Amino acid sequence: MNITFRQLRLFLALAETGSVSAAAKVMHVTQPTASMQLREVAQAVGLPLYEVISRRVHLTEAGHALARTARAIAGEWDAFEQRIAGAKGLTSGRLKVAVVSTAKYFVPRLLGSFCKLHPHIDISLEVLNRDHVIGRLRANQDDLYVMSMPPADLPLEDQILMPNPLVVIAPAGHPLAAKKRIRLEQLQSERFILREKGSGTRMATDAHLREEGFAPRTVLELGSNEAIKESVEGQLGLSIVSLHALGPHHEGLAVLNVVGFPIRSQWHLVWPKGKQLSPIAEVFRGHLMGEVEGWMGRG
């Protein structure tokens, strides 16, 4: 089977972008050249690797197998390049990080401080919902992943990054905003706006409320913290969100003093068990843990 490394990179770009034209752009070739190269790859394998439905690429079983192989080869090559660069005293390379949407409130700051120390490293940050991050984790598409509820069915290396407290929020002028030790049953008549099912915040919230025997009257399920905060400010109901999602300025919102809250949750830094982290990923992991430890110390 005669397939070049560049053709493997092109097929991997196709698998990750879902488009021949996008893959061509990633590899800096024309679309006709990309199409020709991909046909050659399929001919070399001897089986169809993908089909195009409604202008979207869908990999076949053989295509998925080739994508996994190409990803493993590319990852090993990238790690080799980084080790050689390190031996030469260089600090260039690429770091790929995927995080769940709520982590976008603090991970960019950590990446920013890392970039100042290592300005020649290219960084790719994917901010997605939990299902999409887990999909990337299963496919081993990134170096490191940040989430609050790692999947239990995957063998993972798992480091606790820092606490992720979940709090009850209300509009700033809500009658309960000035109350102390509010009992959950006092919120029974309140409408709730919650994150979508499957999100880490929702999973931790549902588990806690089940333990407390409390069933909220949910009127909205929303897929972003911004939409939830706007809805709460608009007096559509109360919500339960990560304290990190509020940021330093939330004048239109109040954190309620509810018994049993905040829910104790944690941020995790994970990667597949057995995966050998690249030198840059190892340096970033150390930087991340050091920065967080400094935050916690100052807090």
C-alpha positions in Angstrom: 0.0 0.0 0.0 1.7 3.2 -1.2 0.4 6.3 0.6 2.6 9.2 1.4 2.7 11.0 4.7 1.4 14.2 3.1 -1.6 12.2 1.8 -2.3 10.9 5.2 -2.2 14.4 6.6 -4.7 15.4 3.8 -7.0 12.6 4.7 -6.8 13.5 8.4 -7.7 17.1 7.5 -10.7 15.7 5.6 -11.8 13.6 8.5 -11.5 16.6 10.9 -13.1 19.3 8.7 -15.7 17.2 6.9 -15.1 19.0 3.6 -12.7 18.5 0.7 -12.4 22.2 0.2 -11.6 22.8 3.9 -9.1 20.0 3.9 -7.4 21.6 0.8 -7.2 24.9 2.6 -5.7 23.3 5.7 -3.0 21.6 3.5 -2.5 24.7 1.3 -3.4 23.0 -2.0 -6.1 23.5 -4.5 -9.4 21.6 -4.3 -8.8 19.7 -7.5 -5.3 18.6 -6.2 -6.9 17.5 -2.9 -9.6 15.5 -4.7 -7.0 13.8 -6.9 -4.8 12.9 -3.9 -7.8 11.6 -1.9 -8.8 9.4 -4.9 -5.3 8.0 -4.9 -5.5 7.2 -1.2 -8.8 5.3 -1.7 -7.3 3.4 -4.7 -4.3 2.4 -2.6 -6.6 1.2 0.2 -8.9 -0.6 -2.2 -12.1 0.4 -0.4 -14.3 3.5 -0.3 -13.1 5.8 2.4 -15.9 8.4 2.4 -19.1 9.5 0.7 -20.5 13.0 0.2 -24.1 13.5 1.3 -25.6 17.0 1.1 -22.1 18.4 0.5 -20.9 16.9 3.8 -18.3 14.2 4.0 -19.2 11.0 5.9 -16.4 8.5 6.5 -16.9 4.8 5.9 -15.8 2.2 8.4 -12.5 1.9 6.4 -12.3 5.7 6.5 -12.6 5.8 10.2 -9.9 3.2 10.6 -7.6 5.1 8.3 -8.3 8.4 10.2 -7.4 6.7 13.5 -4.2 5.4 12.0 -3.3 8.7 10.4 -4.0 10.6 13.7 -1.7 8.2 15.6 1.1 8.6 13.0 0.8 12.4 12.9 0.8 12.6 16.7 3.9 10.5 16.9 5.6 12.6 14.2 4.6 15.9 15.9 6.0 14.6 19.2 9.3 13.5 17.5 9.6 17.0 15.9 9.1 18.6 19.3 11.7 16.3 21.0 14.2 17.2 18.2 13.4 20.9 18.6 13.9 20.6 22.3 17.3 18.9 21.8 18.3 21.9 19.6 17.2 24.3 22.3 14.1 25.4 20.3 10.7 26.1 21.7 8.5 25.9 18.6 5.6 23.4 18.1 1.9 23.0 18.3 -0.5 22.5 21.3 -4.1 21.4 20.9 -6.5 21.8 23.8 -10.3 21.1 23.8 -12.5 22.4 26.7 -16.2 22.4 27.5 -17.9 25.7 27.1 -17.9 26.8 30.7 -14.1 26.4 30.9 -13.8 29.3 28.4 -14.1 31.7 31.3 -10.7 30.8 32.7 -8.7 28.6 30.3 -7.9 31.4 27.9 -6.2 33.3 30.7 -4.0 30.3 31.4 -3.2 29.9 27.8 -2.4 33.6 27.6 0.2 33.4 30.4 1.6 30.3 28.7 1.9 32.1 25.3 3.9 34.9 27.0 6.5 32.4 28.2 6.5 30.4 24.9 5.6 32.9 22.1 6.6 30.6 19.2 4.2 27.8 20.1 1.1 27.6 18.0 -2.0 26.9 20.1 -5.4 25.5 19.0 -8.2 25.9 21.5 -11.5 24.2 20.8 -14.5 25.3 22.9 -17.4 22.9 22.6 -20.2 21.3 24.5 -19.4 18.3 26.6 -20.6 15.7 24.0 -18.3 17.2 21.3 -15.3 17.4 23.6 -15.8 13.7 24.6 -16.1 12.9 20.9 -12.7 14.5 20.3 -11.3 12.7 23.4 -12.5 9.3 22.1 -10.8 10.1 18.7 -7.6 11.4 20.4 -7.8 14.6 18.4 -6.1 16.9 21.0 -3.3 16.9 23.5 -5.3 17.8 26.6 -9.0 18.2 27.6 -10.6 20.3 30.3 -14.1 19.3 31.6 -16.1 19.0 34.8 -17.5 15.5 34.3 -15.1 13.1 32.5 -16.8 10.1 31.0 -16.7 7.0 33.2 -16.4 4.6 30.3 -13.1 5.8 29.0 -9.7 4.9 30.5 -8.2 8.3 31.3 -5.3 10.0 33.0 -7.2 12.4 35.2 -5.8 15.4 37.2 -8.0 17.5 39.4 -7.5 21.1 38.2 -9.5 23.2 40.6 -12.9 23.5 42.3 -16.0 24.3 40.1 -18.7 25.4 42.6 -22.2 25.5 41.2 -24.5 28.3 42.6 -28.1 29.3 42.4 -28.6 32.7 40.7 -31.5 35.0 40.5 -32.2 38.6 39.2 -30.5 41.2 41.4 -33.8 42.5 42.6 -35.3 39.1 43.5 -37.1 39.0 47.0 -34.8 36.1 48.1 -31.6 37.9 47.1 -31.1 39.4 50.7 -32.2 36.2 52.5 -29.9 33.9 54.4 -30.0 30.1 54.5 -32.8 29.7 52.0 -34.2 26.1 52.0 -34.7 24.4 48.7 -38.4 23.9 49.3 -38.7 27.7 49.4 -37.8 27.6 45.7 -40.5 25.1 44.8 -42.7 27.8 43.2 -39.9 29.3 41.3 -39.3 28.7 37.6 -35.9 27.3 36.7 -33.7 27.8 33.6 -31.1 25.0 33.3 -28.3 23.9 31.0 -29.1 21.3 28.4 -29.1 17.6 29.4 -25.7 16.0 28.9 -23.8 19.1 30.0 -21.5 18.7 33.0 -23.3 21.4 34.9 -26.7 19.8 34.3 -25.4 16.3 35.3 -24.0 17.6 38.6 -27.1 19.7 39.2 -29.5 16.8 38.6 -27.5 14.4 40.8 -27.5 17.0 43.7 -31.2 17.8 43.4 -32.1 14.1 43.3 -30.2 13.6 46.5 -32.1 16.5 48.1 -35.5 15.2 46.8 -36.1 18.4 44.9 -37.7 18.6 41.5 -37.4 22.1 39.9 -40.1 23.5 37.7 -38.0 23.9 34.6 -39.3 26.2 32.0 -36.3 26.5 29.7 -33.3 24.4 28.8 -30.5 26.5 27.2 -27.2 25.5 25.7 -25.1 28.5 26.8 -24.3 30.3 30.0 -24.7 33.6 28.3 -28.3 32.8 27.3 -29.0 31.6 30.8 -27.6 34.7 32.4 -29.6 37.0 30.1 -32.8 35.0 30.8 -32.3 35.2 34.6 -31.6 38.9 34.3 -34.8 39.2 32.3 -36.7 37.6 35.2 -37.6 34.4 33.4 -36.5 32.3 36.4 -33.7 31.1 38.6 -30.8 29.0 37.4 -27.8 26.9 38.7 -24.5 27.7 37.0 -20.8 27.5 37.6 -19.5 30.4 39.7 -16.8 30.7 37.0 -19.5 31.5 34.4 -20.5 34.7 36.3 -17.1 36.4 36.0 -16.1 39.4 38.1 -19.0 41.6 36.9 -22.6 40.4 37.2 -24.5 43.4 38.6 -27.8 42.2 37.2 -27.5 38.9 39.0 -27.5 37.7 42.6 -26.1 34.5 44.0 -28.7 33.1 46.5 -27.6 31.8 49.9 -29.3 28.4 49.5 -28.7 25.6 52.0 -26.7 22.8 50.4 -25.0 25.1 47.9 -22.7 25.7 46.2 -22.7 22.2 44.8 -19.1 20.8 45.0 -17.9 20.0 41.6 -14.4 20.0 40.1 -12.5 20.8 36.9 -10.5 18.0 35.5 -7.5 17.9 33.2 -7.7 14.6 31.2 -6.1 12.7 28.4 -6.4 9.1 27.2 -4.6 6.6 29.4 -1.4 5.3 27.8 -1.1 8.4 25.6 2.4 9.8 25.7 2.1 13.6 26.0 4.3 15.6 23.7 7.0 17.7 25.3 5.0 20.9 24.8 1.8 19.3 26.3 3.9 18.2 29.3 5.2 21.8 29.8 1.7 23.2 29.4 0.3 20.7 31.9 2.9 21.8 34.4 2.2 25.4 33.7 -1.5 24.9 34.1 -1.2 23.2 37.5 1.3 25.8 38.7 -0.9 28.7 37.7 -4.0 27.2 39.3 -2.1 26.5 42.5 -1.1 30.2 42.5 -4.8 31.2 42.0 -5.9 29.0 44.9 -3.2 30.4 47.1 -4.2 34.0 46.4 -7.8 33.1 47.0 
